[in-house]
Amino acid sequence: MDIMARPLRIEYPGAFYHITSRGNERRDIFKNEQDFERFLTYLETATQRYGAVMHIYCLISNHYHLLLETPMGNLSQIMRHINGAYTAYFNTNRQRAGHLFQGRYKAILVDADEYAGELSRYIHLNPVRAGIARKPEEYQWSSYQYYIGKKKIPKWLTVDFILGYFGGKTTAAKEKYREFVNALIDKEYDNPLKDAVASTILGGISFVNEIKDKYLRGKKADRNLPALAELKRIPIEEIINEVEVVLSGDKGLWKKAAIYLCHRYSGRTLREIGSYFDIGESAVSQTSRRFIAAMSKDKKLSKKMKDICNRLRLCNV
């Protein structure tokens, strides 16, 4: 029997996430004003009980978006509370049973300094993209109204971080934020989440590598965690670049070392590696075996390979 693939959850104190969850079979999860209001109370209690910091939210009839921070590194606990409590409310109120949400919620770990502002705009423009509002300030069930000073900010919502990029909580900063968001109305623009690595981490190379070093090192690839397997892959181009730096001047050795490292760490098939180096699948395996034997006899070569692995943030050769 096949086991359903699980999403990779990376949790640590101070992490930022973009969260989205949809109704089962894309059905509505908010049917009336009372439902919207009740869901907001669970966002509030998540901040009170579990220390969640709510930065952005937008609730649409069949899904929602959140940008939240976890000072205590307890995302799973926070989301069990939000989705679990709301499901219990929804089912009880309508005398129904079963799942309300479609599978597990989607959580993308975010480099906040790099992407929080852009994500806030993307989330706040959701009602406009969905065709249910001409302007984001016309939509009642998002945090945008608080960011532009249209309503008094509730205690459980934190706007300081995002508005800090625009000058703080001043009237001028709020107007700058309004201009920032409205600049994309009626324009084509990319979803910033499309750049997420393995649909799990949104950030630059240094941020992704830092997360992999701190929180994924030592974890073995698991076919039931496809995101982990993908993150464990080292791009062939990256391997070759580092091999060239350390073993420059000896092209024959350089190629064998690159094939060995790709075989061991790239996560690519023999066919993919062979195609890249223009050799057969069996030649990839043979080259890798021979290179291991060569390293066992040559301490200098072994040390150079360890240097390459350190540069690639890999475990020991």
N, C-alpha and C positions, 0 to 999 in steps of 0.2 A: 504494500500500500504506500502511495506517495505521501510524503509529509509536506505540508504547505510551507512554502518559503516564508521566513520571518524577516521583518525589517531589522536593520542594525540600529541599536540604540546606544549612543555614546553620551554618557552622563558624567558631568563633573560640576563642581561649584562655580557659578558665574557664567555658565553656558547660555547662549542665546539660541532660540529655535524659531523657525517658521513652522507653524502647525496648521494642518488642514485635515478636516474629516467630513465625509459625505454621507448622506442618507443611503441606507441599503436600497439597492436597485435604483439609486438616484431619486428616491422618493423624498418628499418634504420632511424635514425634521422640525421645522417651525411652521405651525399652521395658523397661529393667531398672535396677537400682541402679548398675551399672557405667556406664551412659550418663549418669545424673545426675552421678555423681562425675567423669566425664571432662569434662563440660561445665564444671563448676566449676574444673577445672584450667585451662581456656582463659580463664575470667574472671581467674584469678590471673596467668597469663602476659601478659594484656592490660595488667595494672597494672605488671608488671615491664618489659616490652619497650616499651610505648607510652605509659606514664604515665597510663593511665586510673585514675580514682578511682571505685571501686564503692561506692555507698551502700546500695542495696537490690536484692535479687533475689528472684524467685519462679519456680520451674520447675514447670510442669504437664505432663502427658504429651504434649500436642500443641502447646504454645506456652510462651513464657516472657516475663517482664517484667523490665526493669532500670531503675534510676534511677542514672545515672552522670554523671560530670563529666569534662571533657576539658581539663586545664590546658594542653595543647599544641595545642588546636584541631584535633585529628586524628580526628574521629569515624569517617570513612570507613575510615581505616586500622585503627582498633580493631575495627570491625564486620567488616571483611574477615577479620581474624584470627579472631575468635570464630566467626562463622558458617562461614567457609571451612574452618578447622581441624576444627571439629566435623563438618561434612559429610564431609570426607575420612575422618575416623575412622569415622563411621557407615557410610559406603558400603564402606569396606575391611573392616570387621568383619562386614558382612553380604553381601559379594560382590555389591553392587549398584552401579548407576551412575545418574547423573541428579540432578535437583534434590531436595533434602530439604526446603527451606523454600518457602513459598508466596510467590513474587515477592520483592520487596525488603522489607527490614525497615522498620518504621514508626518514625520518630523525631520526637518532638515537643519542640521547644525550650521550656524551662521557666524562668519567673521563680522561682528556687529559694526566695528569701526569702518569697515569697507562697504557693507551692504545694507545696514539698518535703514538708512534714509531712503534708498531706492526701494527696498521692500515695503516700507511704510507707504510710499506713493502707490506702489503696485496694489497693495491691499486696499487702500482707500479708494482706488479707482475701480474696484471690483463691481460695484453697482452700476457704474457707467458702462463698463464692458458688457455687463449682463443685460443692458437695455432697460433697467428699471429706474434709472435716474439720469437726468441730463447732466447734472453736476453732483459731485460727491457730497456737497453740503446739504443737498436736498434729501439725502438718504438718512433715515433716523437711526438705523441699527449698526452704526460704525463709530469708531472713536474719533473720526475726522472732525465732528462738530466741536469737540473739546480742544482740538489742536488749533483751531482758528478762532477760538474765543466765543463761539456761538452759544455754548452752554458752560455752566460751572463744572469744573473737573471733579469727578468723584474721587474719594480718598484712595480707592483701590486701583486707580489708573495712573500710570506714571508717564508723563509727557516730557519731563525735563531732558531725558537722554536725547531724544530725536530733535526737539526744539533747540537743544544746545548747539547743534550744527548750524542753526540759523540765527543764533544770537541770544538764546535763552527764552524765558517766558514773557518777554516784552511784547507789546502790541506790534512793534516793527518785525520781530521774529515770527510772529504768527502770520503776519501778512506775507512775509517772504516764503513761509511754508505753503501758504495758500497758492502763491504764484508758482512755486515749485511743482505742486501737484497738478494745478490746472494747466500747466504748460503742455501736458500730454493729452489733454482732452481732444477728441476728434483726430488724433494722430496715431499712426502705426508705431508700435514700440515693442521691443523684445521683453519676454518674461524673464526677469533676472534669475529665476530659479532654474532656467535651462542650463546654466553653467555649473550646477551642482555636480560634484564628483560622485559617481555611483549613486546618484539621487539621495545622497546622505550628507555631504559637506559642501557648503557654499563659501568659497574663499580662495585666495591666491595660493600659489604653490607652497610658500613658506608656512601659511596657516594650515594647509592640508597635511604637510609633512610634520608639523608640530603636533597635530592631533594624532597622527599615526604613531609618532614616536612615544607620546605620553600615554595613550590609551589603547592602542591596538597592537603594540609590540608584544610578541609572545603568544598572541591569539592565533590559533590555527584556522586556516581557511575552512569553511563549512559550506557544503552544497546547499544546506537549508538556510544559509545566510549569504545570498548571492552578492549583497553589497560589500560584505567583508572580503569575499574572494576577489571582487573587482578592485577594492582598495589595496589589497595585498599585491596586485600586479604592479610591476615596475615597467614603464614603457621601454620598448627596445631601444628607441632613440636615446633615452636618458642613460641606459646602460652603456651604449656605445660611446656617448660623449665622455663619460667618466673613465672608461677604458682607454680612450685616446689620450686623455690627460696624463694618466699614470704610466701607460705603456707606449707612449709615442716613440717612433723610431724603429720599431720592430713590427712590421705589418703582419708577418706570419703569426707571431705570438699574439698580437693584438686581436686578430680575428678568432683564434682558438679561445682566447679568454672571453671574448664577447659571446661566442656561441655557448660556452659553458655557463656563463652567468644568465644568459637568456633562458637556457634549458632549465636552470635551477630556480630562477626568481621571476621571470616575466609572466608566468601563468599562461603562456601561449602554447599551442599544440606544436608537436614536432613538425607538422606540415607548415604551420605559419612561420616558425623559426627558419626552417629549411628554405622556404620561399623567399624570406627576407635576405638570406645569405647566399641564395642560388645554389643550394646543395640538397641532397635527398634527406628523407626523414631518418634513415638508418645512419647517415653520415653525421647527423646532429648528435645522436646517442653515442656513436663511436668517438667523436671529437671530445665530447664531454667526459667520457670515461678516461680517455688518454690524458686529458688535461688534469684530471684529479690525480692520476698516477704521477704526472710530471711535478705537480705541486708537492707531493709527498717526498720527492727526492731533492727538491730545490727550495731551500728555506727562504732565499731572497725573493723568489717568485711567489711563494706562499705569503710573505709579508706584503708584497705589492698588492696581491689580491685582497688581503684584509684591508688595506688602505682604500681600495676601490669600494669594498663593501661598506666601510665606514662612511665614505662619501655618499653612498646610495642609501644610507641608514638601514642597512641590512644586518642580520645576525652574522656571527662568525662563519667563515667559509668552511 
